[in-house]
């Protein structure tokens, strides 16, 4: 008998884990299909969670009831809040994690999740049938595995990471695989093309790892953890496990010369690698060429665990031949005698250009097929987790014929990311930055729960325990704001005192210590301090958000025939037809769409409304 589920999640990476966790906890009978059960939650590149823009996503995933923040808090070995010298809009939590501990926590959490079955195997094909209500289109019916098994479901979430026709490069040597020592999923690419989906090709890379006992730490700068770690999850009361140091060193002209002398052997420059890599995180050979005037580049030496022998050399991602990697590494201070345990490599893989997906992350061509993570052209664990959570939720909503979760640019970094994917399909691996979010003063890491937990509670993903904690925080923040309206400190109104440049979290905590209004958590105080210091900016940004929401409120019917609008420019008709924006605001963000085009659309939409009222 063929096993039948409500939802099948393909891939056990960070997107797949979140999708399976969300779908199962929402009551859907869920199967998580992975090539290897021990590889679920594995950190292919640096074992770190968070960072600029990314830390905000992790807190949003947590606020929505996801698992990444909880796992990072349990497995983190060095916590740091980045950008403390700047405003709170860009403060970003980050944690170096234990490479073995993090996937262990993820696997443990999934193992006790009701409604979830983990299946080991390789998917060869997505099974479909013609969609009765959409002529020419299909809908999902299940998946076929390489070993001949079939699983049935009405929704599939595809989270393949770098495994779709993955090809690894180290110098002239190439190996088929999605990750070092692991196979590739080649037949699945064939299946996706057969379903009518267009595929593209991207590239990413990883640096060498060295043995911890062969590093001269005295020749490096120490990077200590924060004295009081800031957790990712709103359910975590504190980080109590030991914290470790990381170190910083730099490349130099000698290392650069080894690279320049061997560019003719670098896959990036020989034509061996033809796909596009991440511009924001280039390989060291790319840095040497693009920034030829720079005498050095920063290298972070980050332990991969408490007892792990490997040190991750963050900053020298490369696909150079092994002998060149040896020479380059040994020219770097602190690494003169380092023993390389794993050489850097690049990986090329297939992805699905995102003009083919909806804001729900469902494909336009195949009903019930959702995509999340690197298959959508993104990079990073956090971006994958955010998409996986949304895809898992929306797969359930799809089956229930219920309203999908659609996060706006004014609601979440996850919303910014998905909107960017829809309106500006990436041609290089997409990474989240705080600069991508125009409302980042509103989308802070401290208020993710205020923005998103009520949303997820309505969906049913936030349980009673999390909701009770949220209500306690909301009550505390309300009391704090009441204090700012009427209270004084040292004879000065608290509202004015909080705006002083020298007043920070520590001063606020000390000032409130003797009151009867507490206790207050760090997030409570962050929210109070930010609201007070940036009140004028927050008010101005809220006005911008209100204008944005008016444009987003003008929905474009899915059956709209842009090609028939003669008033639109040819380029606009082509782009709108290709991307099919859901709102007027989304249309305005599409590259190549002019204000005049938006005016044409506005006239069309208001005309439809008038006609409906008259009818």
Secondary structure as a PSIPRED ss2 file (coil, helix, strand):
# PSIPRED VFORMAT (PSIPRED V4.0)

   1 X C   1.000  0.000  0.000
   2 X C   1.000  0.000  0.000
   3 X E   0.000  0.000  1.000
   4 X E   0.000  0.000  1.000
   5 X C   1.000  0.000  0.000
   6 X C   1.000  0.000  0.000
   7 X E   0.000  0.000  1.000
   8 X E   0.000  0.000  1.000
   9 X E   0.000  0.000  1.000
  10 X E   0.000  0.000  1.000
  11 X C   1.000  0.000  0.000
  12 X C   1.000  0.000  0.000
  13 X C   1.000  0.000  0.000
  14 X H   0.000  1.000  0.000
  15 X H   0.000  1.000  0.000
  16 X H   0.000  1.000  0.000
  17 X H   0.000  1.000  0.000
  18 X H   0.000  1.000  0.000
  19 X H   0.000  1.000  0.000
  20 X H   0.000  1.000  0.000
  21 X H   0.000  1.000  0.000
  22 X H   0.000  1.000  0.000
  23 X H   0.000  1.000  0.000
  24 X H   0.000  1.000  0.000
  25 X H   0.000  1.000  0.000
  26 X C   1.000  0.000  0.000
  27 X C   1.000  0.000  0.000
  28 X C   1.000  0.000  0.000
  29 X C   1.000  0.000  0.000
  30 X E   0.000  0.000  1.000
  31 X E   0.000  0.000  1.000
  32 X E   0.000  0.000  1.000
  33 X E   0.000  0.000  1.000
  34 X E   0.000  0.000  1.000
  35 X C   1.000  0.000  0.000
  36 X C   1.000  0.000  0.000
  37 X H   0.000  1.000  0.000
  38 X H   0.000  1.000  0.000
  39 X H   0.000  1.000  0.000
  40 X C   1.000  0.000  0.000
  41 X C   1.000  0.000  0.000
  42 X C   1.000  0.000  0.000
  43 X C   1.000  0.000  0.000
  44 X C   1.000  0.000  0.000
  45 X C   1.000  0.000  0.000
  46 X C   1.000  0.000  0.000
  47 X C   1.000  0.000  0.000
  48 X E   0.000  0.000  1.000
  49 X E   0.000  0.000  1.000
  50 X E   0.000  0.000  1.000
  51 X C   1.000  0.000  0.000
  52 X C   1.000  0.000  0.000
  53 X C   1.000  0.000  0.000
  54 X H   0.000  1.000  0.000
  55 X H   0.000  1.000  0.000
  56 X H   0.000  1.000  0.000
  57 X H   0.000  1.000  0.000
  58 X H   0.000  1.000  0.000
  59 X H   0.000  1.000  0.000
  60 X H   0.000  1.000  0.000
  61 X H   0.000  1.000  0.000
  62 X H   0.000  1.000  0.000
  63 X H   0.000  1.000  0.000
  64 X C   1.000  0.000  0.000
  65 X C   1.000  0.000  0.000
  66 X C   1.000  0.000  0.000
  67 X C   1.000  0.000  0.000
  68 X H   0.000  1.000  0.000
  69 X H   0.000  1.000  0.000
  70 X H   0.000  1.000  0.000
  71 X H   0.000  1.000  0.000
  72 X H   0.000  1.000  0.000
  73 X H   0.000  1.000  0.000
  74 X H   0.000  1.000  0.000
  75 X H   0.000  1.000  0.000
  76 X E   0.000  0.000  1.000
  77 X E   0.000  0.000  1.000
  78 X E   0.000  0.000  1.000
  79 X E   0.000  0.000  1.000
  80 X E   0.000  0.000  1.000
  81 X E   0.000  0.000  1.000
  82 X E   0.000  0.000  1.000
  83 X C   1.000  0.000  0.000
  84 X C   1.000  0.000  0.000
  85 X C   1.000  0.000  0.000
  86 X C   1.000  0.000  0.000
  87 X C   1.000  0.000  0.000
  88 X H   0.000  1.000  0.000
  89 X H   0.000  1.000  0.000
  90 X H   0.000  1.000  0.000
  91 X C   1.000  0.000  0.000
  92 X E   0.000  0.000  1.000
  93 X E   0.000  0.000  1.000
  94 X E   0.000  0.000  1.000
  95 X E   0.000  0.000  1.000
  96 X E   0.000  0.000  1.000
  97 X E   0.000  0.000  1.000
  98 X C   1.000  0.000  0.000
  99 X H   0.000  1.000  0.000
 100 X H   0.000  1.000  0.000
 101 X H   0.000  1.000  0.000
 102 X H   0.000  1.000  0.000
 103 X H   0.000  1.000  0.000
 104 X H   0.000  1.000  0.000
 105 X H   0.000  1.000  0.000
 106 X H   0.000  1.000  0.000
 107 X H   0.000  1.000  0.000
 108 X H   0.000  1.000  0.000
 109 X H   0.000  1.000  0.000
 110 X H   0.000  1.000  0.000
 111 X H   0.000  1.000  0.000
 112 X C   1.000  0.000  0.000
 113 X C   1.000  0.000  0.000
 114 X C   1.000  0.000  0.000
 115 X C   1.000  0.000  0.000
 116 X E   0.000  0.000  1.000
 117 X E   0.000  0.000  1.000
 118 X E   0.000  0.000  1.000
 119 X E   0.000  0.000  1.000
 120 X E   0.000  0.000  1.000
 121 X C   1.000  0.000  0.000
 122 X C   1.000  0.000  0.000
 123 X E   0.000  0.000  1.000
 124 X E   0.000  0.000  1.000
 125 X E   0.000  0.000  1.000
 126 X E   0.000  0.000  1.000
 127 X E   0.000  0.000  1.000
 128 X E   0.000  0.000  1.000
 129 X E   0.000  0.000  1.000
 130 X E   0.000  0.000  1.000
 131 X C   1.000  0.000  0.000
 132 X C   1.000  0.000  0.000
 133 X C   1.000  0.000  0.000
 134 X C   1.000  0.000  0.000
 135 X C   1.000  0.000  0.000
 136 X C   1.000  0.000  0.000
 137 X C   1.000  0.000  0.000
 138 X E   0.000  0.000  1.000
 139 X E   0.000  0.000  1.000
 140 X E   0.000  0.000  1.000
 141 X E   0.000  0.000  1.000
 142 X E   0.000  0.000  1.000
 143 X E   0.000  0.000  1.000
 144 X E   0.000  0.000  1.000
 145 X E   0.000  0.000  1.000
 146 X C   1.000  0.000  0.000
 147 X C   1.000  0.000  0.000
 148 X C   1.000  0.000  0.000
 149 X C   1.000  0.000  0.000
 150 X E   0.000  0.000  1.000
 151 X E   0.000  0.000  1.000
 152 X E   0.000  0.000  1.000
 153 X C   1.000  0.000  0.000
 154 X C   1.000  0.000  0.000
 155 X E   0.000  0.000  1.000
 156 X E   0.000  0.000  1.000
 157 X E   0.000  0.000  1.000
 158 X E   0.000  0.000  1.000
 159 X C   1.000  0.000  0.000
 160 X C   1.000  0.000  0.000
 161 X C   1.000  0.000  0.000
 162 X C   1.000  0.000  0.000
 163 X C   1.000  0.000  0.000
 164 X E   0.000  0.000  1.000
 165 X C   1.000  0.000  0.000
 166 X C   1.000  0.000  0.000
 167 X E   0.000  0.000  1.000
 168 X E   0.000  0.000  1.000
 169 X E   0.000  0.000  1.000
 170 X E   0.000  0.000  1.000
 171 X C   1.000  0.000  0.000
 172 X C   1.000  0.000  0.000
 173 X E   0.000  0.000  1.000
 174 X E   0.000  0.000  1.000
 175 X E   0.000  0.000  1.000
 176 X E   0.000  0.000  1.000
 177 X C   1.000  0.000  0.000
 178 X C   1.000  0.000  0.000
 179 X E   0.000  0.000  1.000
 180 X C   1.000  0.000  0.000
 181 X C   1.000  0.000  0.000
 182 X E   0.000  0.000  1.000
 183 X C   1.000  0.000  0.000
 184 X C   1.000  0.000  0.000
 185 X E   0.000  0.000  1.000
 186 X H   0.000  1.000  0.000
 187 X H   0.000  1.000  0.000
 188 X H   0.000  1.000  0.000
 189 X H   0.000  1.000  0.000
 190 X H   0.000  1.000  0.000
 191 X H   0.000  1.000  0.000
 192 X H   0.000  1.000  0.000
 193 X H   0.000  1.000  0.000
 194 X H   0.000  1.000  0.000
 195 X C   1.000  0.000  0.000
 196 X C   1.000  0.000  0.000
 197 X C   1.000  0.000  0.000
 198 X C   1.000  0.000  0.000
 199 X C   1.000  0.000  0.000
 200 X E   0.000  0.000  1.000
 201 X E   0.000  0.000  1.000
 202 X E   0.000  0.000  1.000
 203 X E   0.000  0.000  1.000
 204 X E   0.000  0.000  1.000
 205 X E   0.000  0.000  1.000
 206 X E   0.000  0.000  1.000
 207 X C   1.000  0.000  0.000
 208 X C   1.000  0.000  0.000
 209 X E   0.000  0.000  1.000
 210 X E   0.000  0.000  1.000
 211 X E   0.000  0.000  1.000
 212 X H   0.000  1.000  0.000
 213 X H   0.000  1.000  0.000
 214 X H   0.000  1.000  0.000
 215 X C   1.000  0.000  0.000
 216 X C   1.000  0.000  0.000
 217 X H   0.000  1.000  0.000
 218 X H   0.000  1.000  0.000
 219 X H   0.000  1.000  0.000
 220 X C   1.000  0.000  0.000
 221 X E   0.000  0.000  1.000
 222 X E   0.000  0.000  1.000
 223 X E   0.000  0.000  1.000
 224 X C   1.000  0.000  0.000
 225 X C   1.000  0.000  0.000
 226 X C   1.000  0.000  0.000
 227 X C   1.000  0.000  0.000
 228 X C   1.000  0.000  0.000
 229 X C   1.000  0.000  0.000
 230 X C   1.000  0.000  0.000
 231 X C   1.000  0.000  0.000
 232 X C   1.000  0.000  0.000
 233 X C   1.000  0.000  0.000
 234 X C   1.000  0.000  0.000
 235 X C   1.000  0.000  0.000
 236 X C   1.000  0.000  0.000
 237 X C   1.000  0.000  0.000
 238 X C   1.000  0.000  0.000
 239 X C   1.000  0.000  0.000
 240 X C   1.000  0.000  0.000
 241 X C   1.000  0.000  0.000
 242 X C   1.000  0.000  0.000
 243 X C   1.000  0.000  0.000
 244 X C   1.000  0.000  0.000
 245 X C   1.000  0.000  0.000
 246 X E   0.000  0.000  1.000
 247 X E   0.000  0.000  1.000
 248 X E   0.000  0.000  1.000
 249 X E   0.000  0.000  1.000
 250 X E   0.000  0.000  1.000
 251 X C   1.000  0.000  0.000
 252 X C   1.000  0.000  0.000
 253 X H   0.000  1.000  0.000
 254 X H   0.000  1.000  0.000
 255 X H   0.000  1.000  0.000
 256 X H   0.000  1.000  0.000
 257 X H   0.000  1.000  0.000
 258 X H   0.000  1.000  0.000
 259 X H   0.000  1.000  0.000
 260 X H   0.000  1.000  0.000
 261 X C   1.000  0.000  0.000
 262 X C   1.000  0.000  0.000
 263 X H   0.000  1.000  0.000
 264 X H   0.000  1.000  0.000
 265 X H   0.000  1.000  0.000
 266 X C   1.000  0.000  0.000
 267 X H   0.000  1.000  0.000
 268 X H   0.000  1.000  0.000
 269 X H   0.000  1.000  0.000
 270 X H   0.000  1.000  0.000
 271 X C   1.000  0.000  0.000
 272 X C   1.000  0.000  0.000
 273 X C   1.000  0.000  0.000
 274 X C   1.000  0.000  0.000
 275 X C   1.000  0.000  0.000
 276 X E   0.000  0.000  1.000
 277 X C   1.000  0.000  0.000
 278 X C   1.000  0.000  0.000
 279 X C   1.000  0.000  0.000
 280 X C   1.000  0.000  0.000
 281 X C   1.000  0.000  0.000
 282 X C   1.000  0.000  0.000
 283 X C   1.000  0.000  0.000
 284 X H   0.000  1.000  0.000
 285 X H   0.000  1.000  0.000
 286 X H   0.000  1.000  0.000
 287 X H   0.000  1.000  0.000
 288 X H   0.000  1.000  0.000
 289 X H   0.000  1.000  0.000
 290 X H   0.000  1.000  0.000
 291 X C   1.000  0.000  0.000
 292 X C   1.000  0.000  0.000
 293 X C   1.000  0.000  0.000
 294 X C   1.000  0.000  0.000
 295 X C   1.000  0.000  0.000
 296 X C   1.000  0.000  0.000
 297 X C   1.000  0.000  0.000
 298 X E   0.000  0.000  1.000
 299 X E   0.000  0.000  1.000
 300 X E   0.000  0.000  1.000
 301 X E   0.000  0.000  1.000
 302 X E   0.000  0.000  1.000
 303 X E   0.000  0.000  1.000
 304 X C   1.000  0.000  0.000
 305 X C   1.000  0.000  0.000
 306 X C   1.000  0.000  0.000
 307 X C   1.000  0.000  0.000
 308 X C   1.000  0.000  0.000
 309 X C   1.000  0.000  0.000
 310 X E   0.000  0.000  1.000
 311 X E   0.000  0.000  1.000
 312 X E   0.000  0.000  1.000
 313 X E   0.000  0.000  1.000
 314 X E   0.000  0.000  1.000
 315 X C   1.000  0.000  0.000
 316 X C   1.000  0.000  0.000
 317 X C   1.000  0.000  0.000
 318 X C   1.000  0.000  0.000
 319 X C   1.000  0.000  0.000
 320 X C   1.000  0.000  0.000
 321 X C   1.000  0.000  0.000
 322 X H   0.000  1.000  0.000
 323 X H   0.000  1.000  0.000
 324 X H   0.000  1.000  0.000
 325 X H   0.000  1.000  0.000
 326 X H   0.000  1.000  0.000
 327 X H   0.000  1.000  0.000
 328 X H   0.000  1.000  0.000
 329 X H   0.000  1.000  0.000
 330 X H   0.000  1.000  0.000
 331 X C   1.000  0.000  0.000
 332 X C   1.000  0.000  0.000
 333 X C   1.000  0.000  0.000
 334 X C   1.000  0.000  0.000
 335 X C   1.000  0.000  0.000
 336 X C   1.000  0.000  0.000
 337 X C   1.000  0.000  0.000
 338 X C   1.000  0.000  0.000
 339 X C   1.000  0.000  0.000
 340 X E   0.000  0.000  1.000
 341 X E   0.000  0.000  1.000
 342 X E   0.000  0.000  1.000
 343 X C   1.000  0.000  0.000
 344 X C   1.000  0.000  0.000
 345 X E   0.000  0.000  1.000
 346 X E   0.000  0.000  1.000
 347 X E   0.000  0.000  1.000
 348 X E   0.000  0.000  1.000
 349 X E   0.000  0.000  1.000
 350 X E   0.000  0.000  1.000
 351 X E   0.000  0.000  1.000
 352 X C   1.000  0.000  0.000
 353 X C   1.000  0.000  0.000
 354 X H   0.000  1.000  0.000
 355 X H   0.000  1.000  0.000
 356 X H   0.000  1.000  0.000
 357 X E   0.000  0.000  1.000
 358 X C   1.000  0.000  0.000
 359 X C   1.000  0.000  0.000
 360 X C   1.000  0.000  0.000
 361 X C   1.000  0.000  0.000
 362 X E   0.000  0.000  1.000
 363 X E   0.000  0.000  1.000
 364 X C   1.000  0.000  0.000
 365 X C   1.000  0.000  0.000
 366 X E   0.000  0.000  1.000
 367 X E   0.000  0.000  1.000
 368 X C   1.000  0.000  0.000
 369 X E   0.000  0.000  1.000
 370 X E   0.000  0.000  1.000
 371 X E   0.000  0.000  1.000
 372 X C   1.000  0.000  0.000
 373 X H   0.000  1.000  0.000
 374 X H   0.000  1.000  0.000
 375 X H   0.000  1.000  0.000
 376 X H   0.000  1.000  0.000
 377 X C   1.000  0.000  0.000
 378 X E   0.000  0.000  1.000
 379 X C   1.000  0.000  0.000
 380 X C   1.000  0.000  0.000
 381 X H   0.000  1.000  0.000
 382 X H   0.000  1.000  0.000
 383 X H   0.000  1.000  0.000
 384 X H   0.000  1.000  0.000
 385 X H   0.000  1.000  0.000
 386 X H   0.000  1.000  0.000
 387 X H   0.000  1.000  0.000
 388 X H   0.000  1.000  0.000
 389 X H   0.000  1.000  0.000
 390 X H   0.000  1.000  0.000
 391 X H   0.000  1.000  0.000
 392 X H   0.000  1.000  0.000
 393 X H   0.000  1.000  0.000
 394 X H   0.000  1.000  0.000
 395 X H   0.000  1.000  0.000
 396 X H   0.000  1.000  0.000
 397 X H   0.000  1.000  0.000
 398 X H   0.000  1.000  0.000
 399 X H   0.000  1.000  0.000
 400 X H   0.000  1.000  0.000
 401 X C   1.000  0.000  0.000
 402 X C   1.000  0.000  0.000
 403 X C   1.000  0.000  0.000
 404 X C   1.000  0.000  0.000
 405 X C   1.000  0.000  0.000
 406 X C   1.000  0.000  0.000
 407 X C   1.000  0.000  0.000
 408 X C   1.000  0.000  0.000
 409 X C   1.000  0.000  0.000
 410 X C   1.000  0.000  0.000
 411 X C   1.000  0.000  0.000
 412 X C   1.000  0.000  0.000
 413 X H   0.000  1.000  0.000
 414 X H   0.000  1.000  0.000
 415 X H   0.000  1.000  0.000
 416 X H   0.000  1.000  0.000
 417 X H   0.000  1.000  0.000
 418 X H   0.000  1.000  0.000
 419 X H   0.000  1.000  0.000
 420 X H   0.000  1.000  0.000
 421 X H   0.000  1.000  0.000
 422 X H   0.000  1.000  0.000
 423 X H   0.000  1.000  0.000
 424 X C   1.000  0.000  0.000
 425 X C   1.000  0.000  0.000
 426 X C   1.000  0.000  0.000
 427 X C   1.000  0.000  0.000
 428 X C   1.000  0.000  0.000
 429 X C   1.000  0.000  0.000
 430 X E   0.000  0.000  1.000
 431 X C   1.000  0.000  0.000
 432 X C   1.000  0.000  0.000
 433 X C   1.000  0.000  0.000
 434 X H   0.000  1.000  0.000
 435 X H   0.000  1.000  0.000
 436 X H   0.000  1.000  0.000
 437 X C   1.000  0.000  0.000
 438 X C   1.000  0.000  0.000
 439 X C   1.000  0.000  0.000
 440 X C   1.000  0.000  0.000
 441 X C   1.000  0.000  0.000
 442 X C   1.000  0.000  0.000
 443 X C   1.000  0.000  0.000
 444 X C   1.000  0.000  0.000
 445 X C   1.000  0.000  0.000
 446 X C   1.000  0.000  0.000
 447 X C   1.000  0.000  0.000
 448 X H   0.000  1.000  0.000
 449 X H   0.000  1.000  0.000
 450 X H   0.000  1.000  0.000
 451 X H   0.000  1.000  0.000
 452 X H   0.000  1.000  0.000
 453 X H   0.000  1.000  0.000
 454 X H   0.000  1.000  0.000
 455 X H   0.000  1.000  0.000
 456 X H   0.000  1.000  0.000
 457 X H   0.000  1.000  0.000
 458 X H   0.000  1.000  0.000
 459 X H   0.000  1.000  0.000
 460 X C   1.000  0.000  0.000
 461 X C   1.000  0.000  0.000
 462 X C   1.000  0.000  0.000
 463 X C   1.000  0.000  0.000
 464 X H   0.000  1.000  0.000
 465 X H   0.000  1.000  0.000
 466 X H   0.000  1.000  0.000
 467 X H   0.000  1.000  0.000
 468 X H   0.000  1.000  0.000
 469 X H   0.000  1.000  0.000
 470 X H   0.000  1.000  0.000
 471 X H   0.000  1.000  0.000
 472 X H   0.000  1.000  0.000
 473 X H   0.000  1.000  0.000
 474 X H   0.000  1.000  0.000
 475 X H   0.000  1.000  0.000
 476 X H   0.000  1.000  0.000
 477 X H   0.000  1.000  0.000
 478 X H   0.000  1.000  0.000
 479 X H   0.000  1.000  0.000
 480 X H   0.000  1.000  0.000
 481 X H   0.000  1.000  0.000
 482 X H   0.000  1.000  0.000
 483 X H   0.000  1.000  0.000
 484 X H   0.000  1.000  0.000
 485 X H   0.000  1.000  0.000
 486 X H   0.000  1.000  0.000
 487 X C   1.000  0.000  0.000
 488 X E   0.000  0.000  1.000
 489 X E   0.000  0.000  1.000
 490 X C   1.000  0.000  0.000
 491 X C   1.000  0.000  0.000
 492 X E   0.000  0.000  1.000
 493 X E   0.000  0.000  1.000
 494 X H   0.000  1.000  0.000
 495 X H   0.000  1.000  0.000
 496 X H   0.000  1.000  0.000
 497 X H   0.000  1.000  0.000
 498 X H   0.000  1.000  0.000
 499 X C   1.000  0.000  0.000
 500 X C   1.000  0.000  0.000
 501 X C   1.000  0.000  0.000
 502 X C   1.000  0.000  0.000
 503 X C   1.000  0.000  0.000
 504 X C   1.000  0.000  0.000
 505 X H   0.000  1.000  0.000
 506 X H   0.000  1.000  0.000
 507 X H   0.000  1.000  0.000
 508 X H   0.000  1.000  0.000
 509 X H   0.000  1.000  0.000
 510 X H   0.000  1.000  0.000
 511 X H   0.000  1.000  0.000
 512 X H   0.000  1.000  0.000
 513 X C   1.000  0.000  0.000
 514 X C   1.000  0.000  0.000
 515 X C   1.000  0.000  0.000
 516 X C   1.000  0.000  0.000
 517 X C   1.000  0.000  0.000
 518 X C   1.000  0.000  0.000
 519 X C   1.000  0.000  0.000
 520 X C   1.000  0.000  0.000
 521 X C   1.000  0.000  0.000
 522 X H   0.000  1.000  0.000
 523 X H   0.000  1.000  0.000
 524 X H   0.000  1.000  0.000
 525 X H   0.000  1.000  0.000
 526 X H   0.000  1.000  0.000
 527 X H   0.000  1.000  0.000
 528 X H   0.000  1.000  0.000
 529 X H   0.000  1.000  0.000
 530 X H   0.000  1.000  0.000
 531 X H   0.000  1.000  0.000
 532 X H   0.000  1.000  0.000
 533 X H   0.000  1.000  0.000
 534 X C   1.000  0.000  0.000
 535 X H   0.000  1.000  0.000
 536 X H   0.000  1.000  0.000
 537 X H   0.000  1.000  0.000
 538 X H   0.000  1.000  0.000
 539 X H   0.000  1.000  0.000
 540 X H   0.000  1.000  0.000
 541 X H   0.000  1.000  0.000
 542 X H   0.000  1.000  0.000
 543 X H   0.000  1.000  0.000
 544 X H   0.000  1.000  0.000
 545 X H   0.000  1.000  0.000
 546 X H   0.000  1.000  0.000
 547 X H   0.000  1.000  0.000
 548 X H   0.000  1.000  0.000
 549 X H   0.000  1.000  0.000
 550 X H   0.000  1.000  0.000
 551 X H   0.000  1.000  0.000
 552 X H   0.000  1.000  0.000
 553 X C   1.000  0.000  0.000
 554 X C   1.000  0.000  0.000
 555 X E   0.000  0.000  1.000
 556 X C   1.000  0.000  0.000
 557 X C   1.000  0.000  0.000
 558 X C   1.000  0.000  0.000
 559 X C   1.000  0.000  0.000
 560 X C   1.000  0.000  0.000
 561 X C   1.000  0.000  0.000
 562 X H   0.000  1.000  0.000
 563 X H   0.000  1.000  0.000
 564 X H   0.000  1.000  0.000
 565 X C   1.000  0.000  0.000
 566 X C   1.000  0.000  0.000
 567 X C   1.000  0.000  0.000
 568 X C   1.000  0.000  0.000
 569 X C   1.000  0.000  0.000
 570 X H   0.000  1.000  0.000
 571 X H   0.000  1.000  0.000
 572 X H   0.000  1.000  0.000
 573 X H   0.000  1.000  0.000
 574 X H   0.000  1.000  0.000
 575 X H   0.000  1.000  0.000
 576 X H   0.000  1.000  0.000
 577 X H   0.000  1.000  0.000
 578 X H   0.000  1.000  0.000
 579 X H   0.000  1.000  0.000
 580 X C   1.000  0.000  0.000
 581 X C   1.000  0.000  0.000
 582 X C   1.000  0.000  0.000
 583 X E   0.000  0.000  1.000
 584 X H   0.000  1.000  0.000
 585 X H   0.000  1.000  0.000
 586 X H   0.000  1.000  0.000
 587 X H   0.000  1.000  0.000
 588 X H   0.000  1.000  0.000
 589 X C   1.000  0.000  0.000
 590 X C   1.000  0.000  0.000
 591 X C   1.000  0.000  0.000
 592 X C   1.000  0.000  0.000
 593 X C   1.000  0.000  0.000
 594 X C   1.000  0.000  0.000
 595 X H   0.000  1.000  0.000
 596 X H   0.000  1.000  0.000
 597 X H   0.000  1.000  0.000
 598 X H   0.000  1.000  0.000
 599 X H   0.000  1.000  0.000
 600 X H   0.000  1.000  0.000
 601 X H   0.000  1.000  0.000
 602 X H   0.000  1.000  0.000
 603 X H   0.000  1.000  0.000
 604 X H   0.000  1.000  0.000
 605 X H   0.000  1.000  0.000
 606 X H   0.000  1.000  0.000
 607 X H   0.000  1.000  0.000
 608 X H   0.000  1.000  0.000
 609 X H   0.000  1.000  0.000
 610 X H   0.000  1.000  0.000
 611 X H   0.000  1.000  0.000
 612 X H   0.000  1.000  0.000
 613 X H   0.000  1.000  0.000
 614 X H   0.000  1.000  0.000
 615 X C   1.000  0.000  0.000
